Amino acid sequence: MRGAITTEVTQAMNEQPPNNPLVPDVDEDLVVDLTDAHQGGVSVPTGVAAQPSTAPEDSPQEPHWAPPSVRNRMCLVLDTDDMVQAERSALALMPYFGVVKVGLELFSATGPNAIANLTDFGFDVFCDLKLHDIPTTVGRAARVLGGLGATFLTLHAHGGVDMMRAGVEGLAEGAANAGQTAPKALAVTVLTSDDTALDHVAPERMRWAMEAGCGGLVLAASDLHDAFTLAPRMTRVVPGIRQAGTETHDQARAATPGDAIRAGADLLVIGRAVTHADDPEAAAASIADEVSRALA
Ligand SMILES: O=c1ccn([C@@H]2O[C@H](COP(=O)(O)O)[C@@H](O)[C@H]2O)c(=O)[nH]1
């Protein structure tokens, strides 16, 4: 088992582009050791696995890294209860994804270790817990979560201005206590699985998110136009991404990667379109190519 993960890390890291700020320096003495796994994950103390400076001649064709302009717009959804599986997917798809998402399932299974392990690999971590409770409870939870090293954290905008403000303040306080940069608070406006909300709901929640001090919005691609008008400076994060003609599962308001980027998405949240594909690397490469063409 140790060899399997080490090979995956080595393959992923061999493909790192020069001066990639997301990839930590490699210490040749470091190896990934599954026997060191904690909370089911792979322990990587301060860097990533040792690797040869050149790939062996008989190694299979390696994927090319997507350019930063594409990779930084692609967030891989790690919806699993298995930390080893999550890390394996993240590392295999590292050439295409600069951000990985820890949602309710993985966080419930592993807790904060999921964030620590994935940031150690050099990913930006999107912690998607959609906090939604009374303001005091959200503020206190956010204070804990703010110190964990995530780059983004979600609050449910349905909770209102006071709740989101408590979340934003809690994140800032927790980050300051831990000597970290605060995660950007993202307000989930209307879920992409929901196509029943009345027209005024998403714009109203965007205004609430702005008033509360959130830094970004999670929204369907079809709501991007309103976001540009009402909250032009907020980061726009779009889930429900599917390539044309593919299964949309429970996403009632899905969009293609190209359409979402052309409509102004900053970050695409990509799950089953890749993780349930017969060939996840080929699916990721195809989506990265579509994003690249949409940006051109
Ligand atoms: O409105 C929302 C907010 C969050 N999500 C999350 O994104 C992923 C989507 O996964 P897919 O497999 O690409 O459908 C999932 O973790 C959701 O919890 C969302 O879909 N819509």
Ligand as a Chemical Component Dictionary entry (heavy atoms), coordinates in Angstrom:
data_LIG
# 
_chem_comp.id                   LIG 
_chem_comp.type                 NON-POLYMER 
_chem_comp.pdbx_formal_charge   0 
_chem_comp.three_letter_code    LIG 
# 
loop_
_chem_comp_atom.comp_id 
_chem_comp_atom.atom_id 
_chem_comp_atom.alt_atom_id 
_chem_comp_atom.type_symbol 
_chem_comp_atom.charge 
_chem_comp_atom.model_Cartn_x 
_chem_comp_atom.model_Cartn_y 
_chem_comp_atom.model_Cartn_z 
_chem_comp_atom.pdbx_ordinal 
LIG O1 O1 O 0 -25.750 24.965 -4.317 1  
LIG C1 C1 C 0 -24.917 24.081 -4.079 2  
LIG C2 C2 C 0 -23.988 24.179 -3.047 3  
LIG C3 C3 C 0 -23.082 23.179 -2.865 4  
LIG N1 N1 N 0 -23.078 22.092 -3.649 5  
LIG C4 C4 C 0 -22.050 21.047 -3.384 6  
LIG O2 O2 O 0 -21.230 20.914 -4.540 7  
LIG C5 C5 C 0 -20.960 19.550 -4.804 8  
LIG C6 C6 C 0 -21.453 19.215 -6.182 9  
LIG O3 O3 O 0 -21.139 17.877 -6.496 10 
LIG P1 P1 P 0 -21.475 17.240 -7.913 11 
LIG O4 O4 O 0 -21.096 15.812 -7.761 12 
LIG O5 O5 O 0 -20.634 17.975 -8.928 13 
LIG O6 O6 O 0 -22.939 17.415 -8.173 14 
LIG C7 C7 C 0 -21.600 18.732 -3.688 15 
LIG O7 O7 O 0 -20.608 18.454 -2.730 16 
LIG C8 C8 C 0 -22.627 19.669 -3.097 17 
LIG O8 O8 O 0 -22.756 19.486 -1.696 18 
LIG C9 C9 C 0 -23.974 21.978 -4.665 19 
LIG O9 O9 O 0 -24.007 20.997 -5.428 20 
LIG N2 N2 N 0 -24.874 23.000 -4.857 21 
# 
loop_
_chem_comp_bond.comp_id 
_chem_comp_bond.atom_id_1 
_chem_comp_bond.atom_id_2 
_chem_comp_bond.value_order 
_chem_comp_bond.pdbx_ordinal 
LIG O1 C1 DOUB 1  
LIG C1 C2 SING 2  
LIG C1 N2 SING 3  
LIG C2 C3 DOUB 4  
LIG C3 N1 SING 5  
LIG N1 C4 SING 6  
LIG N1 C9 SING 7  
LIG C4 O2 SING 8  
LIG C4 C8 SING 9  
LIG O2 C5 SING 10 
LIG C5 C6 SING 11 
LIG C5 C7 SING 12 
LIG C6 O3 SING 13 
LIG O3 P1 SING 14 
LIG P1 O4 DOUB 15 
LIG P1 O5 SING 16 
LIG P1 O6 SING 17 
LIG C7 O7 SING 18 
LIG C7 C8 SING 19 
LIG C8 O8 SING 20 
LIG C9 O9 DOUB 21 
LIG C9 N2 SING 22 
# 
